Amino acid sequence: MDCRFADCNRPTHHQVDAYDALSYPTIDRSVCNKATCTLCEFFLTHGPEVANPVH
């Protein structure tokens, strides 16, 4: 599902459900430029990982 209110016009932007985003516990969400990136499937699959993830 794409968010029509997200300020991202990139063709790779595809917003995932918040529960699906939990499937990526090692992604470093602190490097996001925008809050919408934290639920972007492209960012979640290609973003940087945290050095010491908490399990």
C-alpha positions in Angstrom: 0.0 0.0 0.0 1.4 3.4 -1.0 0.8 6.4 1.3 -0.7 9.2 -0.7 0.4 11.6 2.0 4.1 10.7 1.9 6.5 13.4 0.7 8.4 11.0 -1.5 8.0 10.8 -5.3 10.7 8.2 -6.0 9.7 5.2 -8.1 11.2 2.9 -5.4 8.9 4.2 -2.7 6.4 1.6 -1.4 5.1 2.0 2.1 4.7 -1.2 4.2 2.5 -1.9 7.1 4.0 -1.1 10.5 3.8 -4.8 11.5 5.8 -5.7 8.3 8.4 -3.1 9.3 9.1 -5.1 12.5 10.5 -7.8 10.3 13.6 -5.6 9.8 15.1 -5.3 13.3 18.6 -4.7 12.2 17.9 -1.6 10.0 19.3 1.6 11.4 16.3 3.9 11.3 18.2 6.8 12.9 19.7 7.6 9.6 16.4 8.4 7.9 16.0 11.8 6.3 12.2 11.6 6.6 9.9 9.7 8.9 8.2 8.1 5.9 11.5 6.3 5.1 11.0 4.1 8.2 8.1 2.4 6.5 9.5 2.4 3.0 10.2 -1.1 1.7 13.2 0.0 -0.3 14.8 1.6 2.7 14.0 -1.5 4.9 15.6 -3.8 2.4 18.6 -1.7 1.4 19.2 0.6 4.3 22.2 0.4 6.6 22.2 -2.0 9.5 23.0 -1.1 13.1 26.3 -2.1 14.5 25.0 -4.0 17.5 21.3 -5.0 17.1 19.3 -5.8 20.1 17.5 -9.1 19.9 
